[in-house]
């Protein structure tokens, strides 16, 4: 466990994640209370990275479940190894066992395929970090299934009974707010909204990732990105796009932000044709100056 | 009595003139009192949240006000909108008395995450509605939300319409999710359900005598929507456009068009997740808002340019229009007839049908009646939500 907020901030910084006091407090609380953490925010602000960096800081495995529409128990929790079960049934055909004994054998652990959620609660050595990414993409049935896991840290398998966590995982859920999550799910979690960083913080983030880049270039780039965030775009650039953009500029050999460089690398920053056309019509020189 | 953020008046205990930590004997009681205050302010503040808050009070976080704020915010807030309201509530309760923030009534629609910008398109409040509309005084309903859901869009004041938009977006998303289907285990189907099959055949020594199948997921057919954006539909078109935008969550194959004097395809604009950006883009690219109406001519354009690619005999067409057509009624009925040959169903949603005593006597509607399968109203939020039973069948 990371013992204090200062320890958390310093540990995250070691892995190039700039943490503010508020999120550091909530991560501290997450460990103290043993509650899951729900992170919401716009795309590209660093929600998913929190789980990865936390796992690195705690030197524990990261178990990731990427949610999607149609995600079900077989893909998220467990599935039976049907081929082995069928073979085993055949082998046991002449065995002197009752039907109940055969059934108990067929639905035993050796035939169980563990998926991420089951892996997270059956981890033996230490508590892992479980990342349930983009939970808003999954449907309501899956959300309802998560409730037992998030409140009791246990999973019920009809054939085997209830499996309780050996070490309670640290659970981080992320959501892009493409839909409203149920109150039942949200109330089981600590909630935090990650907003776009302010100017100073974003400069610091970029410099953490690319300490080799001139600070003046970084400041020019971040200034333009902040201006773009005030503009009505279809896809607002996040921190991930800022990093992509500056990497693109440096890769093309630009030491300072120039209009031709911006035009060449606009695809790193803007992910929509309409937005690119809009910015070009406004004029990139206007944005840079 | 004082008025708090949600507009509700809160009855406080006799010992308090307003909620403040100094009114309690010890820290533990103050934390519980803060939980009560949060509940009155319509935060999710149940027993578990209060227990969590008490646990927080037992940690080092209690020594610094800002860390206590962060921690309690994470416990009591469940959304971005609540985070915006939380700070004032926290300051009021935990600050020194001389610094207490003056309580003001906050309207809910000020805490929307998306920046509320007014699209440059001309909608809502312009144009004239004809006929007798349902008076809001006649709407039965115990509270504001219920009243607004039954109110004709044409009768809404601007501030009410913003509030109703928030409610509407939430409810339409919920409706979209209810419309989803999943695979079920069944006796008939085209995919083997191995889990159930094995269970059933253990007694047969592994011989697969009884098969269990998964039923095929019902394919969602294409939904084609036409929205009338002429001047007479001004008071309705914004809400109806947002309704169409929210339907895309369920209907992956939704084709959308707007029409007045000409027809414009807007399907691609619906792909954007941000509704405000969608409206902004459309307002710049589409220039037929609030003009006249030539319904038949627009449908002819559709039949000639799009129908062969979009309609496949299983599509459902929804037309959102008041039917007030300046063109020849024969043109409209012929165009609808051609469209009907390639569709499963044509549904006409007419906002005027929400009026008391409405009869489809206008020439446009009379011409259309012979070709359409269903005529329903689309004048209020509740009338749109009632379409769910219809959309399930698509």
Interface residues (C-beta under 8 A of the other chain):
Chain A: X4 X5 X21 X22 X25 X26 X28 X29 X32 X33 X35 X37 X40 X70 X72 X80 X82 X85 X86 X89 X90 X92 X93 X99 X102 X103 X106 X139 X140 X141 X177 X178 X179 X180 X183 X186 X187 X190 X191 X192 X193 X232 X233 X234 X235 X272 X274
Chain B: X44 X46 X48 X49 X52 X55 X56 X59 X60 X61 X66 X67 X70 X71 X73 X74 X75 X77 X78 X79 X80 X83 X113 X117 X170 X173 X174 X177 X180 X182 X194 X195 X198 X201 X202 X203 X205 X206 X249 X272 X273 X274 X276 X277 X278 X280 X281
